[in-house]
Each structure stands twice: as structure tokens, then as C-alpha cells.
Amino acid sequence: MIKIEPPRLRAALDVPGGRRKQRVSMADVARVAGVSSQTVSRVANGLPGVVESTREQVLAAMRELGYRPNSAARSLRYGRFNTIGVILFGLASTGNSRTVEAIATQAASEGYAITLIPVGAPTQDNVMGAFTRMGELAVDGVILIIEVHLLDATAVALPPGVHVVVVDSDAGDRYPVVDTDQADGARQAVRHLLDLGHRTVWHVAGPAESFAAERRAGAWRRALEEAGRPVPPPERGNWSADSGYLAGLRLADDDACTAIFAANDQMALGVLRALHERGRRVPADVSVVGFDDIADAGSYLPPLTTVHQDFAEVGRRCVEALLSQIRDEPAGPGTDLVPTRLVVRASTAAPPP
């Protein structure tokens, strides 16, 4: 089959001698659009100073010719790659996957792509290796999602001279950190249950190595102590529904347990199953609160009262903080906390008389 090119397109691509260019150039676009190569360059790089009608004319010529800007040449000229690196220890958890999604969405709205490097084990050597790899891949800055304590160091140390923002860490004294206000979210959950009339609140905590689990458990304990209530021994899970189910079975056997705060929604789901199997009604006998407000939380049976995390806002603030550094507006160390809010549904009520 012979493909016939439109005359305008063919004329733009033909060169003397009957040969054809292999790559559409900026000059080709300028010739078709009837403007200078400088104007095409300004449009291609998103720079101001081009009349809107001219910009549309240039964009139409780019689409017609299939022009793609030479990102490598542009990077050499402007010293930027329009790419953000993201380093993290895994995508399995709700928090990590939704945070990465939010970062990618915000980065795209700013004209940036992301390069993702998962790190197998949370060690200082692996973190430094990931930063070395990021340097080879040519990124403008790095967002490090470090949700657990390192196995081989008391605190993470990052290479100097790198634009970096850290998520979900205790490194706010050394680097810019963005995090959900985990402690306030846990306080809201406990306060809600106490205000309903429960004598105290049992807790299904997340993994001991998790910063988020540590903050939620600490806030749960402090809220009970400040209210002068007894602090039951916490159950320990690993964020999974199965671990919540096992913890729920143990709590269901304690008739004194009338209120449970689970450190995430998946473990809360397991708790609900365990209580159902043991004949403990929710919320008539036991109230349950989760944390995260995942998309399915409103479809649990009963719909789950939980703490909402604004992952989109976390992603937006991460990208904004990093771009400020890239644009030579450096920020010092400190922690930027994104507020949480309690979403009350049908899994909580006053305790049985």
C-alpha cells in the first residue's frame, strides 16, 4: 500500500535531491506555521511572549508534522530534565501507592515526569545506591518516601547538594518533610470514641518499624492518658486484613472491649470479620474506627468510621516543595503536616448499657 502524504506536509519534509529528512525539525515546523524558529522554540518550551493565535498555529503545525521536541537538547540548554525521581521501599501499602499516584498527577500538571526506583530493604546503603542511580538517570530532584526505620542506621543520611523532599519520616530536623498529621488523626479517633461514652479504647497498631504506626499508637496512648482513662495493651498487626482479623479474635473474647481503633482500614476490616464471627455486634456491642479512608471504607458492613488522609494534598505539597528548590527557592528543614479529618459512618455508637 502506498501512503500519500498531504501536499503541505510533503512539501515541508522534502529536501533537494529527492531525499527526505528522518526527523522533523524546528525549522520544518516554522516553515509550515509561517513563523520564525525562535517562535517555535518559545512555544515548544512553554515560554511566554507568544500571541495566543500564533501559539495555536505553531501547535497545529507540530501536530500535523508529528514534531516532538528534542528533550535531550533542551535539557543541555536549560540545565533541567523535567523529571522528578521518587525513591520508596515498596508500593504494596495503601499510603505509598496513593502518595506516588498523587505525586505523579501533580508532577504531570507541572510538566514533569517521574522516575520510580523501589528499594528492596530499608538500609542506608540501599538508599544511597538509589540516589546514585537517580543521578545516572538525570533527574532534577528526588522525593524520598521513607515510611519505616532503617535497619542499619538510626537516621537516614542523604547525599549533599541534591534537591530533595522526604515523605513520612522523622527527618524534619535535617530535610524538608511532608507528612499527614498522623497524631492528630489518631487523637480525633480516640476522642470520638470517648465522647460516645466508651470507658477506654483498644488499639490494633501497625508494624513497630513504621513511622506512621508509631505516631498513631503514641497519639492513642497520650489521648487516653490525658483523659485519665486506662490504657489497654495494644495488639500488633502488619497493615493486612488478616493481621487485623487475628487481633480482632483476641479482642472479641474480652467482654470489657467496647471500642477499637485500628491503625488502618484493612486491619479494621479484619477486626469487623472477627467480631462478626464471635457474635459481637458492630456498633451495638463494639465500635470500630479505622485510618486512611480508603475508597471501599464506605462499603464495609457496617460502613466504617475512619480518619481521612488527603493523599492528593500530600502529593501536591511534595512536588511544590521540590520545584521551589529546583527553581532556586530553597527551603530549610522542617515538617509540613497535612491535616486529617474524621469521617463518621455507621461503625461507631454509644457503648451497650
Secondary structure per residue as TSV (DSSP state, phi and psi in degrees):
chain	resnum	aa	ss	phi	psi
A	1	M	-	360.0	133.5
A	2	I	-	-98.0	127.5
A	3	K	-	-93.6	122.9
A	4	I	-	-98.1	119.3
A	5	E	-	-81.0	148.0
A	6	P	-	-57.8	143.7
A	7	P	H	-54.1	-41.5
A	8	R	H	-64.8	-42.7
A	9	L	H	-67.0	-42.6
A	10	R	H	-64.5	-40.6
A	11	A	H	-63.5	-35.1
A	12	A	H	-71.6	-29.6
A	13	L	H	-93.2	-23.7
A	14	D	B	-67.6	143.5
A	15	V	-	-131.7	161.1
A	16	P	T	-54.7	144.9
A	17	G	T	92.7	1.5
A	18	G	S	80.5	-0.9
A	19	R	-	-83.3	164.7
A	20	R	B	-127.8	144.7
A	21	K	-	-68.3	144.0
A	22	Q	S	-83.7	-23.6
A	23	R	S	-133.0	134.0
A	24	V	-	-70.5	131.3
A	25	S	-	-105.1	171.1
A	26	M	H	-63.9	-33.4
A	27	A	H	-65.8	-36.6
A	28	D	H	-61.3	-44.9
A	29	V	H	-62.7	-43.6
A	30	A	H	-60.8	-39.8
A	31	R	H	-65.8	-43.3
A	32	V	H	-69.3	-40.4
A	33	A	H	-78.7	-16.1
A	34	G	T	73.6	34.2
A	35	V	S	-132.0	179.4
A	36	S	-	-82.3	160.1
A	37	S	H	-63.7	-30.8
A	38	Q	H	-63.7	-39.8
A	39	T	H	-65.4	-42.0
A	40	V	H	-60.7	-41.0
A	41	S	H	-61.9	-41.7
A	42	R	H	-64.8	-39.9
A	43	V	H	-67.5	-44.5
A	44	A	H	-62.2	-30.8
A	45	N	T	-99.2	6.8
A	46	G	T	66.4	29.9
A	47	L	-	-88.1	152.6
A	48	P	S	-75.7	-179.8
A	49	G	-	91.3	16.0
A	50	V	-	-121.2	128.1
A	51	V	-	-59.8	141.2
A	52	E	H	-58.8	-40.8
A	53	S	H	-64.6	-36.5
A	54	T	H	-69.3	-40.8
A	55	R	H	-58.2	-45.8
A	56	E	H	-63.2	-37.2
A	57	Q	H	-64.1	-41.8
A	58	V	H	-68.2	-43.7
A	59	L	H	-62.1	-38.1
A	60	A	H	-63.9	-39.8
A	61	A	H	-66.2	-38.7
A	62	M	H	-61.1	-43.8
A	63	R	H	-66.1	-40.6
A	64	E	H	-63.9	-39.7
A	65	L	H	-88.8	-10.6
A	66	G	T	71.5	33.6
A	67	Y	-	-72.9	134.5
A	68	R	-	-123.9	123.8
A	69	P	-	-58.2	144.9
A	70	N	-	-80.2	95.9
A	71	S	H	-64.5	-33.7
A	72	A	H	-64.3	-45.7
A	73	A	H	-65.3	-39.5
A	74	R	H	-64.7	-38.5
A	75	S	H	-64.3	-42.2
A	76	L	H	-63.4	-37.1
A	77	R	H	-73.1	-44.0
A	78	Y	H	-100.4	-7.5
A	79	G	S	72.9	19.3
A	80	R	-	-134.7	151.5
A	81	F	-	-113.0	-4.5
A	82	N	-	52.5	39.6
A	83	T	E	-136.9	135.0
A	84	I	E	-112.4	130.9
A	85	G	E	-88.1	142.2
A	86	V	E	-126.2	122.2
A	87	I	E	-113.5	132.5
A	88	L	E	-153.0	167.4
A	89	F	S	-94.2	2.9
A	90	G	-	157.4	157.6
A	91	L	S	-109.5	3.5
A	92	A	-	-69.1	-34.3
A	93	S	S	-76.9	151.0
A	94	T	H	-58.2	-44.9
A	95	G	H	-59.8	-47.4
A	96	N	H	-66.1	-46.6
A	97	S	H	-64.7	-40.6
A	98	R	H	-74.0	-31.5
A	99	T	H	-67.2	-43.5
A	100	V	H	-62.9	-42.1
A	101	E	H	-59.1	-43.7
A	102	A	H	-66.3	-40.2
A	103	I	H	-63.2	-45.3
A	104	A	H	-61.9	-41.2
A	105	T	H	-64.9	-45.8
A	106	Q	H	-68.1	-39.9
A	107	A	H	-61.1	-43.1
A	108	A	H	-61.8	-37.5
A	109	S	H	-67.5	-20.7
A	110	E	T	-96.8	3.9
A	111	G	T	84.1	20.8
A	112	Y	-	-114.1	146.5
A	113	A	E	-98.3	167.6
A	114	I	E	-121.2	147.2
A	115	T	E	-115.6	123.8
A	116	L	E	-107.1	129.0
A	117	I	E	-127.2	106.6
A	118	P	E	-76.8	141.9
A	119	V	-	-107.3	128.3
A	120	G	S	-63.2	-54.9
A	121	A	S	-121.6	141.9
A	122	P	-	-77.5	76.9
A	123	T	-	-122.9	157.5
A	124	Q	H	-61.4	-41.5
A	125	D	H	-61.4	-41.6
A	126	N	H	-67.3	-36.8
A	127	V	H	-64.0	-46.1
A	128	M	H	-65.0	-36.5
A	129	G	H	-63.8	-38.3
A	130	A	H	-66.0	-39.0
A	131	F	H	-65.3	-38.4
A	132	T	H	-61.5	-43.4
A	133	R	H	-63.7	-39.7
A	134	M	H	-61.4	-37.8
A	135	G	H	-62.5	-36.9
A	136	E	H	-69.1	-29.9
A	137	L	H	-86.2	-2.1
A	138	A	T	60.1	78.7
A	139	V	-	-115.6	159.0
A	140	D	S	-84.5	-23.5
A	141	G	E	-171.6	172.6
A	142	V	E	-132.7	136.4
A	143	I	E	-106.5	121.7
A	144	L	E	-107.4	115.4
A	145	I	E	-96.5	104.1
A	146	I	-	-122.8	85.0
A	147	E	-	-89.1	-2.8
A	148	V	B	-132.6	158.6
A	149	H	-	-67.0	143.3
A	150	L	-	-69.6	148.7
A	151	L	S	-77.7	-24.9
A	152	D	S	-122.6	14.2
A	153	A	-	-156.0	149.0
A	154	T	S	-76.6	-25.8
A	155	A	S	-149.4	146.5
A	156	V	-	-73.4	140.0
A	157	A	-	-120.0	127.0
A	158	L	-	-109.8	153.9
A	159	P	-	-64.1	142.3
A	160	P	T	-71.0	157.6
A	161	G	T	78.7	9.4
A	162	V	-	-106.5	134.2
A	163	H	-	-70.2	120.9
A	164	V	E	-147.4	144.3
A	165	V	E	-130.0	137.2
A	166	V	E	-109.5	140.9
A	167	V	E	-114.7	137.0
A	168	D	S	57.9	61.9
A	169	S	S	-148.1	172.9
A	170	D	S	-104.2	23.8
A	171	A	-	-93.0	18.7
A	172	G	T	-64.3	-16.6
A	173	D	T	-80.7	-9.8
A	174	R	T	-124.2	-26.0
A	175	Y	S	-140.2	161.6
A	176	P	E	-67.9	126.7
A	177	V	E	-123.6	137.1
A	178	V	E	-117.7	132.9
A	179	D	E	-153.9	156.5
A	180	T	E	-71.3	146.7
A	181	D	-	-76.2	79.5
A	182	Q	H	-60.2	-43.4
A	183	A	H	-64.8	-44.5
A	184	D	H	-66.5	-36.5
A	185	G	H	-60.5	-43.6
A	186	A	H	-65.5	-40.0
A	187	R	H	-60.9	-42.0
A	188	Q	H	-60.5	-41.6
A	189	A	H	-62.7	-47.9
A	190	V	H	-66.1	-43.7
A	191	R	H	-61.4	-39.1
A	192	H	H	-59.6	-45.4
A	193	L	H	-69.4	-39.3
A	194	L	H	-67.0	-39.4
A	195	D	H	-64.2	-26.6
A	196	L	T	-73.9	-13.0
A	197	G	T	112.3	4.0
A	198	H	-	-72.0	141.2
A	199	R	S	-68.2	-40.2
A	200	T	-	-154.2	-178.7
A	201	V	-	-133.2	126.2
A	202	W	E	-83.5	153.4
A	203	H	E	-129.2	131.6
A	204	V	E	-102.6	102.5
A	205	A	E	-85.3	159.1
A	206	G	-	-82.4	-173.2
A	207	P	-	-59.3	144.1
A	208	A	T	-62.3	-28.1
A	209	E	T	-82.4	-5.2
A	210	S	B	-85.9	130.8
A	211	F	H	-62.0	-44.1
A	212	A	H	-63.3	-45.6
A	213	A	H	-61.7	-39.6
A	214	E	H	-62.2	-44.8
A	215	R	H	-69.3	-40.1
A	216	R	H	-66.1	-42.7
A	217	A	H	-66.5	-40.6
A	218	G	H	-63.3	-41.6
A	219	A	H	-69.2	-37.5
A	220	W	H	-57.6	-48.0
A	221	R	H	-64.2	-46.6
A	222	R	H	-63.8	-38.8
A	223	A	H	-62.8	-40.0
A	224	L	H	-68.8	-42.7
A	225	E	H	-63.7	-42.4
A	226	E	H	-64.3	-29.6
A	227	A	T	-86.2	-1.3
A	228	G	T	71.6	28.7
A	229	R	-	-103.4	153.4
A	230	P	-	-64.7	148.0
A	231	V	-	-109.1	105.1
A	232	P	-	-68.6	155.0
A	233	P	-	-63.7	132.3
A	234	P	-	-74.0	149.0
A	235	E	E	-87.2	154.6
A	236	R	E	-120.6	128.1
A	237	G	-	-123.1	-175.7
A	238	N	-	-124.5	27.2
A	239	W	S	82.4	-12.3
A	240	S	S	-87.2	156.4
A	241	A	H	-62.7	-35.6
A	242	D	H	-61.3	-42.7
A	243	S	H	-68.4	-34.4
A	244	G	H	-66.5	-35.9
A	245	Y	H	-63.3	-45.2
A	246	L	H	-64.3	-41.8
A	247	A	H	-65.4	-38.8
A	248	G	H	-64.2	-35.6
A	249	L	H	-62.4	-41.2
A	250	R	H	-67.1	-41.8
A	251	L	H	-71.1	-33.5
A	252	A	H	-63.3	-25.5
A	253	D	T	-80.2	-5.9
A	254	D	-	-101.6	107.3
A	255	D	T	-63.8	-22.2
A	256	A	T	-73.1	-17.9
A	257	C	-	-77.8	111.9
A	258	T	-	-119.5	-6.6
A	259	A	E	-147.9	130.9
A	260	I	E	-128.9	130.2
A	261	F	E	-109.0	111.0
A	262	A	E	-94.3	140.4
A	263	A	S	-72.6	-10.5
A	264	N	S	-154.7	169.0
A	265	D	H	-71.3	-33.1
A	266	Q	H	-63.9	-43.7
A	267	M	H	-66.5	-34.4
A	268	A	H	-62.0	-37.1
A	269	L	H	-60.8	-43.7
A	270	G	H	-63.5	-38.3
A	271	V	H	-61.8	-43.8
A	272	L	H	-59.3	-41.8
A	273	R	H	-63.7	-44.5
A	274	A	H	-62.6	-43.6
A	275	L	H	-63.5	-40.1
A	276	H	H	-61.9	-44.7
A	277	E	H	-66.1	-28.2
A	278	R	T	-91.0	3.2
A	279	G	T	76.8	17.5
A	280	R	-	-94.0	117.2
A	281	R	-	-79.6	141.1
A	282	V	T	-116.6	120.9
A	283	P	T	-102.2	9.1
A	284	A	T	-60.1	-40.3
A	285	D	T	-101.5	-40.2
A	286	V	-	-137.2	132.8
A	287	S	E	-95.5	144.3
A	288	V	E	-131.6	133.1
A	289	V	E	-124.4	138.0
A	290	G	E	-108.1	-164.8
A	291	F	E	-152.1	128.3
A	292	D	E	130.7	-42.4
A	293	D	-	59.9	58.8
A	294	I	-	-66.5	166.5
A	295	A	T	-59.4	-30.3
A	296	D	T	-91.9	-0.5
A	297	A	G	-59.0	-34.9
A	298	G	G	-74.7	-9.1
A	299	S	G	-104.4	2.2
A	300	Y	S	-64.2	165.2
A	301	L	S	-119.3	103.3
A	302	P	S	-78.6	166.5
A	303	P	-	-53.0	136.0
A	304	L	-	-87.5	127.4
A	305	T	E	-72.5	130.7
A	306	T	E	-155.5	169.4
A	307	V	E	-97.0	124.2
A	308	H	E	-85.6	128.7
A	309	Q	-	-103.6	132.8
A	310	D	-	-93.2	82.7
A	311	F	H	-65.9	-32.9
A	312	A	H	-61.6	-40.2
A	313	E	H	-69.4	-37.2
A	314	V	H	-59.8	-47.0
A	315	G	H	-61.8	-42.0
A	316	R	H	-62.7	-46.0
A	317	R	H	-67.9	-36.0
A	318	C	H	-59.4	-50.7
A	319	V	H	-66.1	-42.5
A	320	E	H	-62.0	-43.3
A	321	A	H	-64.1	-39.0
A	322	L	H	-70.2	-43.3
A	323	L	H	-64.2	-31.6
A	324	S	H	-61.9	-40.1
A	325	Q	H	-66.8	-43.5
A	326	I	H	-61.4	-34.3
A	327	R	T	-89.3	20.5
A	328	D	T	63.5	38.4
A	329	E	-	-121.5	65.0
A	330	P	-	-63.7	143.6
A	331	A	-	-113.2	144.5
A	332	G	-	-78.5	-179.7
A	333	P	S	-65.3	158.6
A	334	G	E	151.7	162.0
A	335	T	E	-112.9	125.2
A	336	D	E	-101.2	109.9
A	337	L	E	-96.1	128.0
A	338	V	E	-90.1	125.4
A	339	P	-	-62.9	152.5
A	340	T	-	-112.1	167.8
A	341	R	E	-147.5	147.0
A	342	L	E	-83.0	131.0
A	343	V	E	-108.6	108.4
A	344	V	-	-88.8	122.1
A	345	R	-	-122.7	-141.0
A	346	A	S	-102.1	9.1
A	347	S	S	-94.5	3.7
A	348	T	-	-128.6	144.9
A	349	A	-	-163.1	176.5
A	350	A	-	-63.2	152.4
A	351	P	-	-69.2	160.7
A	352	P	-	-65.5	147.7
A	353	P	-	-65.5	360.0
